[in-house]
Amino acid sequence: MEHVPAQAAQPADGQGPQDRHARHDSHDPTGGTTAEATRTPDPAPGTTADPTHTPAPAPGTTAEPARTHDTPPGTTPVPAPATEPAGPRDTLLGATALLRLGGMPGAAWTAGAAEHLFGSAARHTDTTERLAAQARALADRLGAEVVPHPSLAPADRGAVLALRRRLHSGAAPGAPDCVLLERSSAVPPDLAGQARALLRGAEAAEAALARLRQEVTAEQQRVAEQAWRTARSSPVMRAFLDSAAPALADDIERRLADGQSWSGKQLRKRAAYLWRIVGRAAVKTTPRGWAGQIAALPVTDGPDDAGLPLLAPGTPLGALAAIAVENVHLLRSGTAPADLRAADPATLLAPTPLHFAEPSAPAPGDPPGQVRCYVVDPREPGRLRQIVLRRTRVLESVLALLADGPRTLGELDRTLPPLSAPPGRPAVAPAVLRGFLQHLHGLGVVQICRAPRQHCSGWVPAETVGTTGALPPMPAGGGADAWFLDSYRRLGADAAVPAAAAARVRRGLRIAARLAALRESDRPAEPPERQPWFAGLTEQARPIGEILADRLGADGPPPVRRYTGWHPAHDPAGGYARLLAHLDAAARSGTACVDLDDALLDELGAPPGGSTLPPWPVDCLLRPLHPSADGGPVAVLETASSAGVLDARFADGLRTLHGGYGNSDAYRAFLAAVEERTGVRFVDLLVPPLAERSANAVRRPVTTRWWTGDPDPTPYYGSPGGHARYLPLDRISLRRAHGRIVAEADGRRLIPVYQATRSPAPPYDTLVRLLLAASHPAASYLVRLDALDAALPDRARLPRLTAGGDLVLTPATWRIDRGRLWEPGDDLLTKVRVLALLRRSAGLPRHAFVRTAPGAKPVPVDLASLTALQLIERLCAREAGTALLVEEMLPAPEDLLLRDPLHGGASVAAQLLLRLPHDQSAGRLAEAAADALVHGGRHDVPGPSARRSAGAANTR
C-alpha cells in the first residue's frame, strides 16, 4: 500500500551518497572559471531515451503535454453528485470516489491451490499417528499378556520381545510377526487379530503415502503449467510480464523448446516468479500499468439505510482505456543532449532546481564567491553530483535571467550579451554565449524544458478485449521504461458509493482517529520545532539555501520514518496501557473480534472526537467488504491521510477521459479559500525524480497558485486545470515564530505542500523535510492502525479490531514461530504436511498476508497452495527473525464485490479512495482550516524579512 511522504513514506529514489571527485573547466568566455564536482551514484541507473524536443509553456503557466494521438471524441463524464454545487467554493470536496482495481481476478490466483492435497497430507498424518498409537497399545498387551504366559515357547520369546520393542516405537508388525502371533497358543485370538488389522492399516497408509508423493509431484507440474498458461492467455498478464520482466517469456519458451522440465531448478524458479506477479495483479491493487487499474464513481445521496455497502455486490466493470506518459526522468536526462549552439530559439531553458549563491569576497585577496549546484549529469543520468562554480559576470547574468523561471533561447540571445559584458567593453558575441550555455547544459546547471508526450488510447469495450486478446495499444519505441502507463475502467451505469455508507466510514474514522490519538499520547511525536535537527533556527529568518548547506554539511540525510505498528505502553497507568490490557485479555480468552466504541474510549481518557480529525480534507484508503446479515463493517481502513496525494497522479487522466475530475478542482478551491482567509500562500514543492523507476509518481494537477523547487513544471503538471507562478527557492526563508517553524517569502507566510507519493532522493529529502516543517499541521496527518502484534508480542493470536462496528481497523493476526516450519532441505511432501498441520493447529485462514515484522511489506499467500511454500521460504531467507506474522485477508477472494467481463465475469479486488468530508463544501471547511493555521493572526509573519544571499540566484 502507499503512504504520504510527509509521515512515513515509501522507499526513496536513491540511497546515501558515495562521493567521488572530479574537476571541470567552466570555459567562461569572460575569464575562466572552474567547477569541482562531487558525484553520488544513483542506485538505479538504466538505459535512457532520446525524446523529441517539445517546447514547454511560457514561464509561470502550464500547458497540456503534446499527445501522440488525439483523445477520441465522446469522453464520458463522471456521474454528478445528487446536489450540484453552485460555484467553486460550494463544490463538494468528496463528490467523487476512486477505485483501485486488481488487473487479474482472484480466481486466477486461487487456481494455484490444491486444498484436497493439503487435506490428504493432514489426514495421512492423522492415520499414521493413530496407527502408531495402536502399535504402542498392542506392545503393552504383548508385555502384559503374552511375554509372561507359560505357554510361550522359549524359541518364540525373543521374537515377541523384538516385536514389542518395534511396536513401542510406533512401527507396525510385519507379516511374519502376524503369523507368529496367530500360531502361538500364548497369544489371545483378538490380540492376533489386532496385529493383523494393524498390518493391513500400515500397508494401506504406505500405499496412500506413495499416492501422495505422486500427487505432489503432479501438482507441482500442474501449478507451474497453470502459471505459464495464465501468463500467456491473459492480455493483462502478458502486458504486465512484458513490462516487469521483458525477456522472461522468451526465456521460458526457449527452455521449454529445449526440453527442460518444470521440475528443474531454472523453470521452477521462473514459475515461482510468475505466481508472484499473478498474486500482485490479483490481490494488490496499487496502480501499475494494467496490473492495477483506476475507475471513478460518484458519492450519491440515497436512502438513509445504514446497511448499504460501499459497493453493491456484483457491480460490473466496463470499457478499458489507457493513458501513457513519457518517463519524465528519461525525458530530462536523455543520452543525446541537444546542442544549444544550434538549437531552436523557442527552446526553453531553466536552471537546475537546487542552486544557491554563496557570498562574494568581502575583501581583496579573499576567495571569490561561488554558486553551488546539485545536478543530474546529462551524460551520466544515473549519478547525482554536486558542482561548485566561481561566480563570474556571465554566470551571474545567466542565472539572473532564469531566476524567475524558464526562458527561451531567443530571449537569452537578446538580453544576455549586454548584461554579460564588463563595463566599457563590447558585448559578448551570441555564438560565444551559446557555447557557454551549452557548457552549462553539459554540466547540468541549466536544463532544457521538455513536456512529456502523452498518448490516450480511447475506450475499448471489455468484451472486445476479451475476444481479441488485445489491450488498448501502447506507444511503440523507446523500450519498456520509456513510458508510464495508467489504465482506467468504466463502471456500470448504477455504480455509486451511497452517502449512507460514506457516513459510516466517517463515523468509524472518528473512532479510529481517537484511538490513534490515544496511542500517540503514550509516545508523543516530537514536533519539528523541538527536534535537534532544527536547533539552528531562531526568530531571525535564514534563507533556505544556507540552512540546507548547514544540514548537508553537518550530518547524513534525515532518517526515513516508517510505520512500525503499535508500540508497548510506556506509561503503565495511562489510557493506552489500559487499552492494551483490555486487548490482551481478549486475546488470552480467544475472542475473535473486539469492537472499540466511543464509550470505551471515553473511559480510557482518549481525546474527544472533535479534536482528533483535522479541519482538512482526508483521503481514506479502504478495502470494501461484502455486506453481511448482521450488518458488519463496511470496509477495512488501511490509511487515512491528508488529501491530494494518493490521487494526484491520476487527475490529468481522469480529466482527459471523463472531461473533469471534481475532487482536484474542489481541493484547489479549498486551498484558495484558506489563502484568502489567512493571507498565507500555499506553494507546491516540485522535486525531480532521480531514477527511472516510479519517476512519474511526481505527476499531479495544479492545486496551488505557486510552486517552488524545480523551475520547470512540465514534467509534473498535466493538462491545465489552473495556472501557477514560480517562486525561486532562494526567496524562501525559515525561522521560528510563536513556537512553530514558519516559512516566508517577501513578507508572506508560505505553506509548502508536497503531493508526490515517493520520498525524494538525497539531497532533496533534506530540502523537503526542512520545508514541510513549516507546512499546515494537518498536512502530515496519518491514521494507520494495523500491526497490533508489535505491542503484544507474547500472544500467538490477536483478535480483529473494529471501530463502532463500522470499520475494521486491524485484521486478526497470528504469530508463528519459525521453528514450527519445515527445513529448506525437506522433501516437498514433508513441507506440504508441515504446512497443512500448522494451518490446522493454529487455526490459520486459507488466504492471508504474511510478513516478517510489524509494518513490513505484506505478501499475499494461499496456504492451500504449493506456491505458499516458496513464498514463505523466500520471506524467511530474505529477512532474519524468529517469527512470521500471518494476517487474515479481508475481503477473502470469494467475497470480492466487483465483476469483470474481461475475465468472464470473475470477481476482482478493489480499494476505494474516499475523500472526507464527502458532503462538505470547500469554502465551509476552509474556515476551520484557516482558524487552525493562524490561531487568530492573519499573516503570522512578524519581524524582519529574511536576509537574502547576495549573488546571481537572488536577483528578483
NORBEL-V525746 format. One line per field, one symbol per residue. ss: DSSP state (H for helix, E for strand, L for the rest). psi: psi as a letter, one per 20 degrees, with the letter a starting at -180 (. if undefined). burial: + if it has 9 or more other C-alpha atoms within 8 Angstrom, else -. A space follows every 50 residues. Layout:
BEGIN
ss: ???
psi: ???
burial: ???
END
This chain:
BEGIN
ss: LLLLHHHHLLLLLLLLLLEEEEEEELLLLLLLLEEEEEEEELLLLLLLLL LLLLLLLLLLLLLLLLEEELLLLLLLLLLLLLLLLLLHHHLELLLEEEEE EEEEEHHHHHLLELHHHHHHHHHHHHHHHHHHHHHHHHHHHHHHHHLLLL LLLHHHHHHHHHHHHHHHLLLLLLHHHHHHHHHLLLLLHHHHHHHHHHHH HHHHHHHHHHHHHHHHHHHHHHHHHHHHHHHHHLHHHHHHHHHHLLLHHH HHHHHHHLLLLLLLHHHHHHHHHHHHHHHHHHHLLLLEEEEEEEEEEEEE LLLLLLLLLLLLLLEEEEEEEEEEEELHHHHHLLLLLLLHHHLLLLLEEE ELLEEEELLLLLLLLLLLLEEEEEEELLLLLLEEEEEEEELLHHHHHHHH HLLLLLEEHHHHHHHHHHHHLLLLLLLLLHHHHHHHHHHHHHHLLEEELL LLLEEELLLELHHHHHHHLLLLLLLLLLLLLLEEEEEEEEELLLLEEEHH HHHHHHHHHHHHHHHHHHHHHHLLLLLHHHLHHHLLLLLLLEEHHHHHHH HHHHLLLLLLLLLLLLLLLLLLLLHHHHHHHHHHHHHHLLLLEEEELHHH HHHHLLLLHHHHLLLLLEEEEEEELLLLLLLLLLEEEEEEEELLLLLHHH HHHHHHHHLLLHHHHHHHHHHHHHHHHHLLEEEEEELLLLLLLLHHHHLE LLLLLEEEELLLLLLLELLLLLLLEELLHHHLEEEEELLEEEEEELLEEE EEELLLLLLLLLLHHHHHHHHHLLLLHHHHLEELLLLHHHLLLLLLEELE EEELLLEEEELLEEEEEHHHLLLLLLLHHHHHHHHHHHHHHHLLLLEEEE ELLLLLLLEEEELLELHHHHHHHHHHHHLLLLEEEEEELLLLHHHLLEEE HHHLLEEEEEEEEEEELLLLEHHHHHHHHHHHHHLLLLLLLLLLLLELLL LLLLLL
psi: rqqphhfnrrqrhraqqoqqqqqqpilpijoqrqpppoqopqimqaqqrm qpppprrqqirqqpqqqhqqpqrkqoqppqrhopqhrgijpphlipqqpo qpiqqhhhgiijqmhhghghgghhgggghghhghghhhgghghhhggiph ipqhhigghghgghgghhiiqqqrghghgghhipiipqhhghghgghhgh hhhhhghhgghggghgghhggggghggggghhhphghggghhhhmhiggh gggghhhijqqiiqgghghhhhgghghghghhgpjppocihorpqqqqoq qaqmoiiprhpppjpqrcrqqqpppqohghghlqimqqoihjqphippqq rqgnpppqqrphqpiqqrrrppqoqpohimijppqpqpqqorghghgghg hjhjaqqqhgghhhhgghhipqpjqqqpphhghhhghhghhhijhqqpop ppqppphrppqhhgghghjprpqqqqqirhjhqpppqqqrrqhjpqoqhh hhhhghghhgghhgghhgghhhmpqpqhiiqhhkhipaipppqhgggghg ghihaarqqpoqpjaqqqphoiirhghhghhghghhghijphpppprhgg hghikqqqhhihpqmqppppoqoqqpqrhjlaqirpogqprprjghighi ggghhghijrnhghghhghghhhgghhhjropppoopqqjqhpkhjiiqr roiriqqrdpioihigpbqojrqqqpoqhiiprqrqpljrppqrpkjppq nqqojqjqpqqqjhhggggghiijrqhihjppppjalhhhhmiiphpqrp pqokjhqphoqqqpopphiirrqhiqrhhggggghghggghikqqgprpp riqpirpqpppojkqhhhghgghgghhhprrirqpopqopqqhijqhqpo ihkkjqqqqqqpoppqphkqqghghhghhhghgilipghklrrqrqopqq ahjmi.
burial: --++++++++-++++----------++++--++++++++++++++--+++ ----++--+++++-++++--+---+--+--+------+++++++++++++ ++++++++++-+++--++++++-++-++--++++++-++++++-+++--- -+---++--++-++++++-++++---++-+++---++---++++++-++- ++--+--++--++-++--+++-++++++-+++-++++++++++--+-++- -+--++---+-+----++-+++-++-++++++++++++++++++++++++ +------+++++--+++++++++++++++++++++-+--+------++++ +++++++++++-------+++++++++++-++++++++++++++++++++ +++++++++++++--++++++-----++---+++++++++++++++++++ ++++++++-+++-+++--+--+-+------++++++++++++--++++++ ++-+++++++++++++++++-+-----++-+--+--+--++++++-++-- ++----+----+-+++--+-----++++++--++-++---+++++++--- ++-+-++-+--+--+++++++++++++----+++++++++++++++-+++ ++-++++++++++++++++++++++-+++++++++++-++++--++++++ ++++++++++++++++++++--+++++++++++++++--++++++--+++ ++++++++++++-+++++++++++++-+++++++++++++++--+-++++ +++++++++++++++++---++------+++++++++++----+--++++ ++-++----++++++++++++++-++------+++++++-+-+--+++++ +++-++++++++++++++++++++++++++++++---++-+----+-+++ ++++--
END
